[in-house]
Amino acid sequence: MKLKGSFDAKRLRPHQAGNWGVRLAAALSALLATVGILLAMAGIAGLLGNYEALAELNANHSLAAILVALGLLLLYLGVRFWRLSRIRLRRSRDLNLSPHLMKKHD
């Protein structure tokens, strides 16, 4: 069969939507993890030392402990969301096979 000049193989492949939403979610979750690290560091500094810049945290140890807990929670959530968004970003490049065609692992 003779191919004509207007044949384009790219038309046969399915068009994939952009991954901007997933990339934006990954960036925001990395920012959330960074804020969590900074809050945890400020809370630990308030618990450990007498720094003039942290006068309120030095006087109130319960506030410093809350900052540490909140910072660690934000760090956990940021890393968790970042990993989920990275999985979604990579999943778009995988083959789309039906589950009944996959090998069964017992």
N, C-alpha and C positions, 0 to 999 in steps of 0.2 A: 504494500500500500504506500502510495506516495504521500509524503507530508507536505502540507501547504505552508507558505510563509507566515500565515497568521496564527499558527499553532503556538500556544503559550502553556508550558508545563506548570507554571505557577497557579494557573486557574484550577488545576486539579487538586491542589492542596487546600485544606480548609483554612480560612482566614482566622487567625488568633487575635483576640482583643488585646489591647495594651495592658501592661502590668503596673500601671501607675498607682492604682489603689493599693496594691500589695506593697509596692516600694514605699509609698507614703506611710503605710501602717508600720513597716519595718523601721523607718526613720523615727516615727513618733514613739515607738516602743523602745528604741535605743535611747532617745531623749528621756523617757520615763525612767529607764534604768540608771541613767546618769544623775538625774535628780535624786533618785533613791540613794545612790552612793554618797552624794553630797550631804543629804540630810542625815544619813547614818554617821558620817564622819563628824558632822557638827554635834550630834548628840553624844557621841563617844568623847569628843573633846570637852564637852560640858561636864560629863561624868568624871573624867580623869583629872583635869587640870584646872588651875586658876588663871584663866586668860582674861585680860581686861576687855577684849573685844566681845567676849561671851558672858558679860556680867549677869544677864538675866538667866542664862542656863546654869551658871555657877551657883546662883542662889536657889534655884528651883530644880532639884534633882529629878523630880517626877516628870517635869517637862522635858528634860534631857532624855529620860528613859522612853518617853512617848515618841520623841523624835527618832531615837534609834529604832524602835519597833516600826514606826511608819516608814522610815528609810529602807529597812530591810524588806518590808512588804512591797514597797514600790520597786525595789530592785528585783524581787522575785517575779512580780507581775510583768515588769519590763522585759526580763529575759525570757519568760514564758511566751509572751506575745511576739517577741522577736523571732523565737524559734518556730512558732506556728506560721508566721508570715514568710519565713525562709522556706518552710516546707511547701507552702502554697505557691511560692515563686518557682520552685524547682518542679513541682508537680505538673505544671503546664507543658513542660518539655517531654514528659513521659508518654508512652504509648497508651492510647485509650482502648483497653481490651475489656471485653465483657468478663465479669467474675467467673462465669462457668467455663471459660476457656483457660483460665489460669490453672497451674498445677495445684493439686491438693496436698497440703503438708499435714500429716497426721501426727 
